[in-house]
Amino acid sequence: MRRSVRSALALCALAAAPSAWAHGDSARLGSFFGGVMHPLLEPAHLVALLALGLLIGQRGEDAMRRLLAPLAAALAVGLALAALWPPVQAWPTTVALLAAAALAGAVVAADLMLPRNLQALATVTIGLGIGLGSPAEGATILSRFVMAAGVALGVCAWVTLVATGVAALQRPTARLLVRVTGSWLLACALLVLALSVFRPAAPTSARTADAVPPARR
């Protein structure tokens, strides 16, 4: 039990960590493989990816056939918008992404049969959020396109891998472990969501304070 609690705390700490380091690490892998690994290096994306994979895998092969195509389509739309319309990056996509991840984690933890339209909505929200939050980087148009293709392929591959592994679990203890993992992801999503929404304002630096002229008496 203590080991499970430590694992949960470590996962939450990873999710709450700053995500700026992800861009530098993924850039070292090249355009395509950097895109493939990008969802695993971005904490909010990783939590959403795992939660969606558990949700799809818990519902079996039928959910995999129904939801992977909407996921790919939402990813393509999000990546295209992020590349062609930069102002979209100012949208609060992380909040919607983490809310959908929290919903998926709660459903997995409770082992609920979510209506199909809500399953599709959560899938599309996560796919669109990851796409909008993954602006392709590169010196040329070709390198940016290759990175975007890597992100799309990577997200679909990681979600499929997690869902396939979960769907293959048949023992009650293994299914219970899936539900426990869903509760961890729910906690992580809520933690990062709270930090994103209620983040305190940056304190005024001494240099900025000195630059402000004193009020006249």
N, C-alpha and C positions, 0 to 999 in steps of 0.2 A: 504493500500500500504506500509506504513512504517513497519507494522508487517511482511509483506512478505519479505521486504528487510532485516530486522533483521534475519528472519529465514534463508535466503540465506547466509548471512554473517556467521551465526552460523554454518551452514552446511559446508561452505568452511573452517572455522577455524578448525572444527573437522577433515576434510579431510587432512588438512595441519599439523595436530599435529603429534608428533613422535609416532611411532607404537611399540616401545619397551615395553610399558606397557601392550600390548595385550597378550603377551606370559604369563606373570605372572598371569593375571586375568583368562585366559582360563585354566591354569594349576590347579587352585583351584577348578575347576568344575569337575575334573576327566577326564579320557582319552576320553570317548565317548562324553559327553556333552561339554567338552572343545573343541573338534573338531567341534561339531555342532555350537557352538557360536563363534568360531574363525573368520569366515568371517565377523561377525558383529563388532568384536573388532579391526580388521585391517583396518585402514581408506581407503587405496587404494582399498582393496578388497570390502569394503562396497560400495564405489562409483561405482565400476564396476558391482557389484551384482545388485544394484538398477537400474542402467542404462540399464542393460540387461533385467531385469524384466519389466521395462517400455516399452522397445522396443518390446519384445515378446507380452506383453499384448495389446499394441496398435494395433498390427496386428491380434489379435484375436486367436480363438482356433486352427485354421489351423497352425499358427506359433508355438503354444505350442506343437502340435503333431510333427512338423518337427524338432524343435530345441532342445527340452529337451534331446533327446537321444544323439545327438552330444555333448551337454554340459557335460553329464555324462561320455561319452567316453573320452573327452579331460581332464576332471578332473582326471579320473583314470590314464591316461598316465602321467599327470603332477605329481601326488602324487607318482606314482611308480618311476619315474625318480628322484624325490627329495629324495626318500628313498634309492634307489640303487646306485645312482651316485651323491655323494655330490658336485663335482665340478660344477654341473649344477646350483647350487644356486648363483654362481658368474655371471651368465648371466644377462643381463639387462631386466629381465622379467617384472619388474615394469613399465618400459617405454612402452613396448608393451601393457601391460594390461591397462594402463591409456590412451594410444592412442586409443585403441578399445573402452574404456568407453567414451572418448570424442566423438568418431564417433557415438556411440549409443545415447548419449545425444543430439547431434546435430540433428540426424535424428528424435528423439522424439520431440524436440522443433519445428522443421520445419514440422512435420507430413508428412514426405516423405515416399514414397513406395520404400524402398531399395530393390534392386534385391535379389533374394533368395540366390544366391551364396555369396553375400556380407553379408547377414544376418548370414549365416552359418559360414563364416570366422570370423566375429566379435564374434559369440558365442564360436567357438573353441578357439580363441585367449584368450578370457576372462577365459574360463574354464581351459585352459592350464596354463595361468598366475597365476591363484589362486592356482592351484595344485602345480606348481613349487615353489610358494612363501609360501607354507604351509608344511614345513618339519615336519613330525611327531616326537613328543618328548615323551620320556618315558624310564623307566629303563629296560624294557624287550621288546622283539620283539612283544609279544602279545599286550602290551599296545600301542606300536607305530602303530600296525595294527588297533587296535580299534579306535585310534584317527584319523587315515587317513580315516577310514570308516565314522566316525562322520563328518569330513570335507566334504566328498563327499555327504553324505546324507543331511547335513545342507545347502550346497550351492544349491543343487537341490530343497530342500524344500522351502528355502527363495525365490528363483527365481520364483518357481511355485506359491507361495503365492502372491507375488507382481503382477505377470502376470495375475493371476486369478482375483485379485481385480481390476486391470486396465481394463481387458476385460469386466467386469460386469458394468462398468460406461457407461451410455448412454446419460446423459444430456450434452448439449454443454458446460455448465459452468464447469462441472467435467472434460470433455475432455480437456478444455483449461487449467485447473489446472495441468493436466498431462503434457502438453507441457511446462508450466512454470517450473515444477519440472525438466523436461529434460534440460531446459536451466541452471538451478542451478547446475545440475550434470555436465553439460559441463564445466561450470566455475570452479567447484571444481576439475575436472579432469585436466584441463589445469593448474590450480594453482599448484597442487601437481606435475604435470609433469615438470613445470618450476622449481620448487624447487629441483626436483630430478636431472635435467640435469644441471642447472646452480648453483648448490650448491657451495658456496665459499670454498676454501681450509681452513682447520683448522689452526689457527695461531700457530706459534711455541711457545712452552711453555718456561718459564724462565729456567727451569731445562735443557731442551734440548739445549737452547742457551748457557748455561754455560758449557755444556759438549763438545761443539765444540771448538777445540783448536784455538787460535788466529793465524791469518796469519803472517808469518814471513816477516819482513821488509827487 
